[in-house]
Amino acid sequence: MDATFRALANSDRRRILDILKDSPGCSVNHVAEFFEVSRIQILKHLRFLEDANLVVSRKVGRVRHLYFNPVPIQMIYDRWSTEFSSFWASEMTAMKYRIESQRSDNDG
């Protein structure tokens, strides 16, 4: 998960993932069209994303087709969001019971 968080910490890499999500199978040149940095810099970002398993590529001839892999992000969601959501749901339920208990004490 550390590699995923490190990869997602950079805005250009997040933007690359958005491009790949919207254009699955696109080429490196297509991704580079969206940025004003060198193609080499885009390749470095792609390598970082591939190391984090957020991008998978398939080479056909001379063209490298890029795909967004959502599995690492789903793992973060499952680990963090679901766990914290259940924590806060439990806290809110406990607060609701405390407030209702105080109301009934004040009314009775």
C-alpha distances in whole Angstrom, upper triangle without the diagonal:
4,5,5,6,9,10,11,12,15,18,19,16,16,19,19,17,19,22,20,20,24,25,23,25,26,26,25,29,28,25,27,29,27,27,29,28,28,27,26,24,22,22,20,17,17,17,14,12,13,11,8,10,11,15,17,20,24,26,30,33,32,30,26,25,21,19,16,14,13,11,7,9,11,8,7,11,12,10,11,14,16,16,17,19,21,21,23,25,26,27,29,31,32,33,35,37,38,39,41,42,44,45,47,48,50,51,53
4,5,5,6,9,10,11,13,17,18,15,15,19,19,17,20,23,21,22,25,26,25,26,27,27,25,28,28,25,26,29,27,26,28,26,27,26,24,22,21,21,18,16,17,16,12,12,14,11,8,11,12,16,18,21,25,27,31,33,32,30,26,26,22,21,18,16,15,14,10,11,14,12,10,14,15,13,13,16,18,18,19,21,23,23,25,27,28,29,31,33,34,34,37,39,39,41,43,44,45,47,49,50,51,53,54
4,6,5,6,9,10,12,15,16,13,13,17,16,15,18,20,19,19,23,24,22,23,23,23,22,25,25,21,23,26,24,23,25,23,24,23,21,19,18,17,15,13,13,12,9,9,10,7,5,8,10,12,15,18,21,24,27,30,28,26,23,22,19,18,15,14,14,13,9,11,14,12,11,15,17,15,16,18,20,21,21,24,26,26,27,30,31,32,33,36,37,37,39,41,42,43,46,47,48,50,52,53,54,56,57
4,5,5,6,9,11,13,14,11,11,14,14,12,15,17,16,16,20,21,20,21,22,22,21,24,23,20,22,24,22,22,24,23,24,22,21,19,18,17,15,13,13,13,9,8,10,9,5,8,7,11,14,17,21,23,27,29,28,26,22,21,17,16,13,11,11,10,7,7,11,10,9,12,14,13,13,15,18,18,19,21,23,24,25,27,29,29,31,33,34,35,37,39,40,41,43,45,46,47,49,50,52,53,55
4,5,5,6,9,12,14,11,11,15,15,13,16,19,18,18,21,23,22,24,24,24,23,26,25,21,23,25,23,22,24,23,24,24,22,20,19,19,17,14,15,15,11,10,13,12,9,11,11,14,17,20,24,27,30,32,31,29,25,24,20,19,16,14,13,13,10,9,12,11,9,12,14,13,12,14,17,18,18,20,22,22,23,26,27,27,29,31,33,33,35,37,38,39,41,43,43,45,47,48,49,51,53
4,6,5,8,11,12,10,11,14,14,14,17,19,18,19,22,23,23,24,24,23,21,24,24,20,21,24,22,20,22,20,21,21,20,17,16,17,14,11,13,13,9,9,12,11,8,12,11,14,17,20,24,26,29,31,30,27,24,23,20,19,16,16,15,16,12,12,16,15,13,16,18,17,16,18,21,21,21,23,26,26,27,29,31,31,32,35,36,36,38,41,41,42,45,46,47,48,51,51,52,54,56
4,6,6,9,10,7,8,11,11,10,13,15,15,16,19,20,19,20,20,20,18,20,20,17,18,21,18,17,20,18,19,18,17,14,13,14,11,8,10,10,6,6,9,9,7,10,8,11,14,17,20,22,26,28,26,24,20,20,16,15,13,13,13,14,11,11,15,14,13,15,18,18,17,19,22,22,22,24,27,27,28,30,32,32,34,36,38,38,40,42,43,44,46,48,48,50,52,53,54,56,58
4,5,7,9,6,6,10,10,9,11,14,14,14,17,19,19,20,20,21,19,21,20,17,18,20,18,17,20,18,20,20,19,16,15,16,14,11,12,13,10,8,12,12,9,12,9,12,16,18,22,24,27,30,28,25,22,21,17,16,13,13,12,14,11,9,13,14,11,13,17,16,15,16,19,20,20,22,25,25,25,27,30,30,31,33,35,35,37,39,40,41,43,45,45,47,49,50,51,53,55
4,7,9,8,8,11,12,12,14,17,17,18,20,22,22,24,23,23,21,23,22,19,19,22,19,18,19,18,20,20,20,16,16,17,15,12,14,15,11,11,15,14,12,15,13,15,19,21,25,27,30,33,31,28,25,24,20,19,16,17,16,17,14,13,16,16,14,16,19,18,16,18,21,22,21,23,26,26,26,28,30,30,31,34,35,35,37,40,40,40,43,45,45,46,49,50,51,52,55
4,6,5,6,9,10,11,13,15,16,17,19,20,21,22,21,21,18,20,20,16,16,18,16,14,16,14,16,17,16,13,12,14,12,9,12,13,10,10,14,14,13,15,13,15,18,20,24,26,29,31,28,26,23,22,19,18,16,17,17,19,16,15,18,19,17,18,22,21,20,21,24,25,24,26,29,29,29,31,34,33,34,37,38,38,40,43,43,43,46,48,48,49,52,53,53,55,58
4,5,5,6,9,10,11,12,14,15,17,18,19,21,20,20,18,19,18,14,15,16,13,12,14,13,16,17,17,13,12,15,14,11,13,15,13,12,16,17,15,17,14,15,19,21,24,26,29,31,28,25,23,22,18,18,16,17,17,19,17,15,19,20,18,19,23,23,21,21,25,26,25,26,29,30,29,31,34,34,34,37,39,38,40,43,43,43,46,48,48,49,52,53,53,55,57
4,5,5,6,9,10,10,12,14,15,16,17,19,17,16,14,15,14,11,11,13,10,8,11,10,13,13,14,10,9,12,11,8,10,13,11,11,14,16,15,16,14,14,17,18,22,23,26,27,25,22,20,19,16,16,14,17,17,20,18,17,20,22,20,21,25,25,24,24,27,29,28,29,32,33,32,35,37,37,37,40,42,42,43,46,47,47,49,51,52,52,55,56,57,58,61
4,5,5,6,9,10,11,12,14,15,16,17,15,15,13,15,15,11,12,14,12,11,14,13,14,14,14,11,9,11,10,6,8,10,8,7,11,12,11,13,10,10,14,15,19,21,24,26,23,21,18,17,13,13,11,13,14,16,14,14,17,18,17,19,22,22,21,22,25,26,26,27,30,31,31,33,36,36,36,39,41,41,42,45,46,46,48,50,51,52,54,56,56,58,60
4,5,5,6,9,10,11,13,14,15,17,16,17,15,17,16,12,14,15,13,13,16,15,17,17,17,14,12,14,14,10,11,13,11,9,13,14,12,13,10,11,15,17,20,23,25,27,26,22,20,18,14,14,11,13,12,15,13,12,15,17,15,16,19,20,19,19,22,24,23,24,27,28,28,30,33,33,33,36,38,38,39,42,43,43,45,47,48,49,51,53,53,54,57
4,5,5,6,9,10,11,12,14,16,14,15,14,15,13,9,11,12,9,10,13,13,15,15,16,14,11,14,14,11,11,15,13,11,15,17,15,16,12,13,16,17,20,22,24,26,24,21,19,17,14,13,11,14,14,17,16,15,18,20,18,19,22,23,22,22,25,27,27,27,30,31,31,32,35,36,36,38,40,40,41,44,45,45,47,49,50,51,53,55,55,56,59
4,5,5,6,9,10,10,11,13,11,12,10,12,10,7,9,11,9,9,13,13,14,13,14,12,9,11,12,8,8,12,11,9,12,14,14,14,10,10,13,13,17,18,21,23,21,17,15,13,10,10,9,12,13,16,16,15,18,20,19,20,23,24,24,23,26,28,28,29,32,33,33,34,37,38,38,40,42,42,43,46,47,48,49,52,53,53,56,57,58,59,61
4,5,5,6,9,10,10,12,11,13,12,15,13,10,12,14,12,13,17,16,18,16,17,15,12,13,14,10,9,13,12,9,11,14,12,12,8,8,11,13,16,18,21,23,22,19,16,14,10,9,6,9,9,13,12,11,14,16,16,16,19,21,21,20,23,25,25,26,29,30,30,31,34,35,35,37,40,40,41,44,45,45,47,49,50,51,53,55,55,57,59
4,5,5,6,9,10,13,12,14,14,15,13,10,13,14,11,13,17,17,19,18,19,17,14,16,17,13,13,16,15,12,15,17,16,15,11,11,14,16,18,21,23,25,24,20,18,15,12,11,8,11,11,15,15,13,15,18,17,17,20,22,22,21,23,26,26,26,29,30,30,31,34,35,34,37,39,39,40,43,44,44,46,48,49,50,52,54,54,55,58
4,5,5,6,8,10,9,11,11,12,9,7,10,10,9,11,15,16,17,15,18,16,12,14,16,13,12,16,16,13,15,18,17,16,13,11,14,14,17,18,20,22,21,17,15,13,10,10,9,12,13,17,17,16,18,21,21,21,24,25,25,24,27,29,29,29,32,34,34,35,38,38,38,41,43,43,44,47,48,48,49,52,53,53,56,58,58,59,61
4,5,5,5,7,7,9,10,12,10,8,12,13,11,14,17,18,18,16,18,17,13,14,16,13,11,14,15,11,12,16,15,13,10,8,10,11,13,15,17,20,19,15,13,10,7,6,5,9,11,14,15,14,16,19,19,20,22,24,24,24,26,29,29,29,32,34,34,35,37,39,38,41,43,43,44,47,48,48,50,52,53,54,56,58,59,60,62
4,6,6,9,10,13,14,16,13,11,15,16,14,16,20,21,22,20,21,20,16,17,19,16,14,17,17,13,14,18,16,14,11,10,12,13,15,18,20,23,22,18,16,13,10,7,6,9,9,13,14,13,14,17,18,17,20,22,22,21,23,26,27,26,29,31,31,32,35,36,36,38,40,41,41,44,45,46,47,49,51,51,53,55,56,57,59
4,6,10,9,13,14,15,12,11,15,14,13,16,20,21,22,20,22,21,17,19,21,18,16,19,20,16,18,21,20,18,14,13,15,15,17,19,20,23,22,19,17,13,11,10,9,12,13,16,18,16,18,21,21,21,23,26,26,24,26,29,29,29,32,34,33,34,37,38,38,39,42,42,43,46,47,47,48,51,52,52,54,57,57,58,60
4,6,6,9,11,12,9,9,13,13,12,15,19,20,20,18,21,20,16,17,20,17,15,18,19,16,17,20,20,18,15,13,13,13,14,16,17,19,19,15,13,10,9,8,9,13,14,17,19,18,20,23,23,23,25,28,28,27,29,32,32,32,35,37,36,37,40,41,41,43,46,46,46,49,51,51,52,55,56,56,58,60,61,61,64
4,6,9,12,13,11,11,15,15,15,18,21,22,22,19,21,20,17,17,19,17,14,17,18,15,15,18,18,15,13,10,10,10,11,14,14,18,17,14,12,8,7,5,7,10,12,15,17,17,18,21,22,22,24,26,27,26,28,31,32,31,34,36,36,37,40,41,41,43,45,46,46,49,51,51,52,55,56,56,58,60,61,62,64
4,7,10,12,10,11,14,15,16,18,22,21,21,18,19,20,16,16,18,17,14,16,18,15,14,18,18,16,14,11,10,8,8,10,11,14,14,10,8,5,5,5,9,12,14,17,19,19,21,23,24,25,26,29,30,29,31,33,35,34,37,39,39,40,43,44,44,46,48,49,50,52,54,54,55,58,59,60,62,64,65,65,67
4,7,8,6,7,11,11,12,15,18,18,18,15,17,17,14,14,17,15,13,16,18,15,15,19,19,17,15,12,11,10,10,11,12,14,13,9,8,5,6,7,10,14,16,19,20,21,22,25,26,26,28,30,31,31,32,35,36,36,38,40,40,41,44,45,45,47,50,50,51,53,55,55,57,59,60,61,63,65,65,66,68
4,5,5,7,9,10,12,14,17,16,15,12,14,15,11,11,15,14,11,14,16,15,14,18,19,17,16,12,12,9,10,10,11,12,10,7,6,5,6,9,12,15,18,21,22,22,24,26,27,28,30,32,33,33,35,37,38,38,41,42,43,44,46,47,48,50,52,52,53,56,57,58,59,62,63,63,65,67,68,69,71
4,5,5,6,9,11,11,14,13,11,8,10,11,8,8,11,11,9,11,14,13,13,16,18,17,15,12,12,10,12,11,13,14,11,8,7,8,7,11,13,16,19,21,22,22,25,26,27,28,30,32,32,32,34,37,37,38,41,42,42,44,46,47,47,50,52,52,53,56,57,57,59,61,62,63,65,67,68,69,71
4,5,5,6,9,10,12,12,11,8,11,12,9,10,13,13,12,15,17,16,17,20,21,20,19,15,16,14,15,14,14,15,12,9,9,10,11,14,16,19,22,25,25,25,28,30,30,31,33,35,35,35,37,40,40,40,43,45,45,46,49,49,50,52,54,54,55,58,59,59,61,64,64,65,67,69,69,71,73
4,5,5,7,10,13,13,13,10,14,14,11,12,15,14,13,16,18,16,17,21,21,20,18,15,16,14,15,15,15,17,14,11,11,10,10,12,14,18,20,23,24,23,26,28,28,29,32,33,33,33,35,38,38,38,41,43,42,44,47,47,47,49,52,52,53,56,57,57,58,61,62,62,65,67,67,68,70
4,5,6,8,11,11,11,9,12,11,8,10,12,11,10,13,15,13,15,18,18,18,15,13,14,13,15,16,17,18,16,13,11,11,9,11,12,16,18,21,21,21,23,25,25,26,29,30,30,30,32,35,35,35,38,40,39,41,44,44,44,47,49,49,50,53,54,54,56,58,59,59,62,64,64,65,68
4,5,5,8,8,8,6,9,9,6,9,12,11,11,14,15,15,16,19,20,20,18,15,17,15,17,17,19,19,16,14,13,13,12,15,16,19,21,24,24,23,26,28,28,29,32,33,32,32,35,37,37,38,41,42,42,43,46,46,47,49,51,51,52,55,56,56,58,60,61,62,64,66,66,67,70
4,6,8,9,10,9,13,12,10,13,15,14,14,18,19,18,20,23,23,23,20,18,19,18,20,20,20,21,18,16,15,15,14,17,17,21,23,26,26,25,28,30,30,30,33,35,34,34,37,39,39,39,42,43,43,44,47,48,47,50,52,52,53,56,57,57,59,61,62,62,65,66,67,68,70
4,7,9,11,11,14,13,10,13,15,13,14,17,18,17,19,22,22,22,19,17,19,19,21,21,23,24,21,18,17,16,15,16,16,20,21,24,24,23,26,28,27,28,31,32,31,31,34,36,35,36,39,40,39,41,44,44,44,47,49,48,49,53,53,53,55,58,58,58,61,63,63,64,67
4,5,8,9,12,10,8,12,13,12,13,16,17,16,19,21,21,22,19,18,20,20,22,22,24,25,22,19,18,18,16,18,18,21,22,26,25,24,27,29,27,28,32,32,32,31,34,36,36,36,40,40,40,42,45,45,45,47,49,49,50,53,54,54,56,58,58,59,62,63,63,65,67
4,7,9,12,10,10,13,14,14,15,18,19,19,21,23,24,25,22,21,23,23,25,25,26,27,24,21,21,21,20,22,21,25,26,29,28,27,30,32,30,32,35,35,34,34,38,39,38,39,43,43,42,44,47,47,47,50,52,51,52,56,56,56,58,61,61,61,64,66,66,67,70
4,7,8,6,7,11,11,11,13,16,16,17,19,21,22,23,21,20,22,21,24,23,25,26,22,20,19,20,19,21,21,24,25,28,27,26,30,31,29,31,34,34,34,34,37,39,38,39,42,43,42,45,47,47,47,50,52,51,53,56,56,56,59,61,61,62,65,66,66,68,70
4,5,5,7,9,10,11,13,14,16,17,19,20,22,23,21,19,21,20,22,21,23,23,20,18,17,19,18,21,21,24,26,29,27,27,31,32,31,33,36,36,35,36,39,40,40,41,44,45,45,47,49,49,50,53,54,54,56,59,59,59,61,64,64,65,68,69,69,71,73
4,5,5,6,9,10,10,12,14,15,16,18,20,21,19,17,18,16,18,17,19,19,16,14,14,15,15,18,19,22,24,26,25,26,29,30,30,31,34,35,34,35,38,40,40,41,44,44,44,46,49,49,50,52,54,54,55,58,59,59,61,64,64,65,68,69,69,71,73
4,5,5,6,9,10,10,12,14,15,16,19,20,19,17,18,17,19,18,20,20,17,16,15,17,16,19,20,22,24,26,25,26,29,30,29,31,34,34,34,35,38,39,39,41,44,44,44,47,49,49,50,53,54,54,56,58,59,59,62,64,64,65,68,69,70,71,74
4,5,5,6,9,10,11,12,14,15,17,18,17,16,18,17,20,20,22,23,19,18,16,18,16,18,18,21,23,25,23,23,27,28,27,29,32,32,31,32,35,36,36,38,41,41,41,43,46,46,47,49,51,51,52,55,56,56,58,60,61,62,65,66,66,68,70
4,5,5,6,9,10,10,12,14,15,16,15,13,15,14,17,17,20,20,17,15,13,14,12,15,15,18,20,22,21,21,24,25,25,27,29,30,30,30,33,35,35,36,39,39,40,42,44,44,45,48,49,49,51,54,54,55,57,59,60,60,63,64,65,66,69
4,5,5,6,9,10,10,12,14,15,14,12,13,12,15,14,17,18,15,13,11,13,11,14,15,17,20,22,20,21,24,25,25,27,30,30,30,31,34,35,35,37,40,40,41,43,45,46,46,49,51,51,52,55,56,56,58,60,61,62,65,66,67,68,70
4,5,5,6,9,10,11,13,14,14,12,14,14,17,17,20,21,19,17,15,16,14,16,16,18,20,21,19,20,24,24,23,26,28,28,28,30,32,34,34,35,38,39,39,41,43,44,45,47,49,49,51,53,54,55,57,59,59,61,63,64,65,67,69
4,5,5,6,9,10,11,12,11,10,13,13,17,18,21,22,20,18,15,15,13,14,13,15,17,19,17,17,21,21,20,23,25,25,25,26,29,30,31,32,35,35,36,38,40,40,41,44,46,46,47,50,51,51,53,55,56,57,60,61,61,63,65
4,5,5,6,8,10,10,9,7,9,10,13,14,17,19,17,15,11,12,9,11,11,12,15,17,15,16,20,20,20,22,25,25,25,26,29,30,31,32,35,36,36,38,40,41,42,44,46,46,48,50,51,52,54,56,57,58,60,62,62,64,66
4,5,5,6,9,10,10,9,10,10,13,14,18,19,17,16,13,14,11,13,13,14,16,17,16,17,20,21,21,23,25,25,26,27,30,31,32,33,36,36,37,39,41,42,43,45,47,47,49,51,52,53,55,57,58,59,61,63,64,65,67
4,5,5,6,9,9,9,11,13,16,18,21,23,21,19,16,16,13,14,13,13,15,16,14,15,18,18,18,21,23,22,23,24,27,28,28,30,33,33,34,36,38,39,40,42,44,44,46,48,49,50,52,54,55,56,58,59,60,62,64
4,5,5,6,5,6,9,11,14,16,20,22,21,18,15,14,11,11,9,10,11,13,11,12,15,16,15,18,20,20,21,22,24,26,26,28,30,31,32,34,36,37,38,40,42,42,44,46,47,48,50,52,53,54,56,58,58,60,62
4,5,5,6,5,6,8,12,14,17,20,19,16,13,13,10,10,9,9,12,13,11,13,16,16,17,19,21,21,22,24,26,27,28,30,32,33,34,36,38,39,40,42,44,44,46,48,49,50,52,54,55,56,58,60,61,62,64
4,5,8,8,9,12,15,17,20,23,21,20,16,16,14,14,13,12,14,14,11,14,17,16,16,19,21,20,22,24,26,26,28,29,31,32,34,35,37,38,39,41,43,44,46,48,49,50,52,53,54,56,58,59,60,62,64
4,5,8,10,13,16,19,22,25,24,22,18,17,14,13,11,10,11,11,8,10,13,12,13,16,17,17,18,20,22,23,24,26,28,28,30,32,33,34,36,38,39,40,42,44,45,46,48,49,51,52,54,55,56,58,60
4,5,7,10,13,16,20,23,22,20,16,15,12,10,9,7,9,8,7,10,12,12,13,16,17,17,19,20,22,23,25,26,28,29,31,32,34,35,36,38,40,41,42,44,46,47,48,50,52,53,55,56,57,59,60
4,7,10,14,17,20,23,22,19,16,14,10,8,6,5,6,8,7,8,11,12,12,14,16,17,18,19,21,22,24,25,27,28,29,31,33,34,35,37,39,39,41,43,44,45,47,49,50,51,53,55,56,57,59
4,7,10,13,16,19,18,15,12,10,7,6,5,5,8,10,10,11,14,15,16,18,19,20,22,22,24,26,27,28,30,32,33,34,36,37,38,40,42,43,44,46,48,49,50,52,54,54,56,58,59,60,62
4,7,10,13,16,16,14,10,8,6,5,7,7,10,11,12,14,16,17,18,20,21,22,24,25,26,28,30,30,32,34,35,36,39,40,41,43,45,46,47,49,50,51,53,55,56,57,59,61,62,63,65
4,7,10,13,12,10,6,5,4,6,9,10,14,15,16,18,19,20,22,24,25,26,28,28,30,32,33,34,36,38,39,40,42,44,44,46,48,49,50,52,54,55,56,58,60,61,62,64,65,66,68
4,6,10,10,8,6,5,7,8,12,13,16,17,19,21,22,23,25,27,28,29,31,32,33,35,36,37,39,41,42,43,45,47,47,49,51,52,53,55,57,58,59,61,63,63,65,67,68,69,71
4,6,7,6,4,6,9,11,15,16,20,21,22,24,26,27,28,30,31,33,34,35,36,38,40,40,43,44,45,46,49,50,51,52,55,56,57,59,60,61,63,65,66,67,69,71,72,73,75
4,6,5,6,7,11,13,17,19,22,24,25,27,28,30,31,33,34,36,37,38,39,41,43,43,45,47,48,49,51,53,53,55,57,58,59,61,63,64,65,67,69,69,71,73,74,75,77
4,6,8,10,14,17,20,22,26,27,28,30,32,33,35,36,37,39,40,41,42,44,46,46,48,50,51,52,55,56,57,58,61,61,62,65,66,67,68,70,72,73,74,76,77,78,80
4,7,10,13,16,20,22,26,27,28,30,32,33,34,36,37,39,40,40,42,44,45,46,48,50,51,52,54,56,56,58,60,61,62,64,66,66,68,70,71,72,74,76,77,78,80
4,6,10,13,16,19,22,24,25,27,28,30,31,33,34,36,37,37,39,41,42,43,45,47,48,49,51,52,53,55,57,58,58,61,63,63,64,67,68,69,71,73,73,74,76
4,6,10,13,15,19,21,22,23,25,26,28,29,31,32,33,34,35,38,39,39,42,43,44,45,48,49,49,51,54,54,55,58,59,60,61,63,65,65,67,69,70,71,73
4,7,10,13,16,18,20,21,22,24,26,27,28,30,31,31,33,35,36,37,39,41,42,42,45,46,47,49,51,52,52,55,57,57,58,61,62,63,65,67,67,68,70
4,7,10,13,15,16,17,19,21,22,23,25,27,28,28,29,32,33,33,36,37,38,39,42,43,43,45,47,48,49,51,53,53,55,57,58,59,61,63,64,65,67
4,6,10,12,13,14,16,18,19,20,22,24,25,25,26,29,30,30,32,34,35,36,38,40,40,42,44,45,46,48,50,50,52,54,55,56,58,60,61,62,64
4,6,9,10,11,12,15,16,16,18,20,21,21,23,25,26,26,29,31,31,32,35,36,36,38,41,41,42,45,46,47,48,50,52,52,54,56,57,58,60
4,6,7,8,10,11,13,14,16,17,19,19,20,23,24,24,26,28,29,30,33,34,35,36,39,40,40,43,44,45,46,48,50,51,53,55,56,57,58
4,6,5,6,9,10,11,12,14,15,15,17,19,20,21,23,25,26,26,29,30,31,33,35,36,37,39,41,41,43,45,46,47,49,51,52,53,55
4,5,5,6,9,10,10,12,14,15,15,18,19,20,22,24,25,26,28,29,30,32,34,35,36,38,40,41,42,44,46,47,48,50,51,52,54
4,5,5,6,9,10,11,12,13,15,16,18,19,21,22,24,25,27,28,30,31,33,34,35,37,39,40,42,43,45,46,48,49,51,52,53
4,5,5,6,9,10,10,11,13,15,16,17,19,20,21,23,25,26,27,29,31,32,33,35,36,37,39,41,42,43,45,47,48,49,51
4,5,5,6,8,10,10,11,13,15,15,17,19,20,21,23,25,25,27,29,30,31,33,35,36,37,39,41,42,43,45,46,48,49
4,5,5,6,8,10,10,12,14,15,16,18,20,21,22,24,25,27,28,30,31,33,35,36,37,39,41,42,43,45,46,48,49
4,5,5,6,7,9,10,12,13,15,16,18,19,21,22,23,25,27,28,29,31,33,34,36,37,39,40,42,43,44,46,47
4,5,5,5,7,9,10,11,13,14,15,16,19,20,21,23,25,26,27,29,30,31,33,35,36,37,39,41,42,43,45
4,6,6,5,7,10,10,11,13,15,16,17,19,21,22,24,25,26,28,30,31,32,34,36,37,38,40,42,43,44
4,6,6,6,9,11,11,12,15,16,17,19,20,22,23,25,26,28,29,31,32,34,35,37,38,40,41,43,44
4,6,5,6,8,10,11,12,14,15,16,18,20,21,22,24,26,27,28,30,32,33,35,36,38,39,41,42
4,5,5,6,9,10,10,12,14,15,16,18,20,21,22,24,26,27,28,30,31,33,34,36,37,39,40
4,6,5,6,9,10,10,12,14,15,16,18,20,21,23,25,26,27,29,30,32,33,35,36,37,39
4,6,5,6,9,10,11,13,14,16,17,19,20,22,23,25,26,27,29,31,32,33,35,37,38
4,5,5,6,8,10,10,12,14,15,16,18,20,21,22,24,26,27,29,30,32,33,35,36
4,5,5,6,9,10,10,12,14,15,16,18,20,21,22,24,26,27,29,30,32,33,34
4,6,5,6,9,10,11,12,14,15,17,18,20,21,23,24,26,27,29,30,32,33
4,6,5,6,9,10,11,12,14,16,17,19,20,21,23,25,26,27,29,31,32
4,5,5,6,8,10,10,12,14,15,16,18,20,21,22,24,26,27,28,30
4,5,5,6,9,10,11,13,14,15,17,18,20,21,23,24,26,27,28
4,6,5,6,9,10,11,13,14,16,17,19,20,21,23,25,26,27
4,5,5,6,9,10,11,12,14,15,17,19,20,21,23,24,26
4,5,5,6,9,10,11,12,14,15,17,18,20,21,22,24
4,5,5,6,9,10,11,12,14,15,17,18,20,21,22
4,5,5,6,9,10,11,12,14,15,17,19,20,21
4,5,5,6,9,10,11,12,14,15,17,18,20
4,6,5,6,8,10,11,12,14,15,16,18
4,5,5,6,9,10,10,12,14,15,16
4,6,5,6,9,10,11,12,14,15
4,5,5,6,9,10,11,12,14
4,5,5,6,9,10,10,12
4,5,5,6,9,10,10
4,5,5,6,9,10
4,5,5,6,8
4,5,5,6
4,6,5
4,6
4
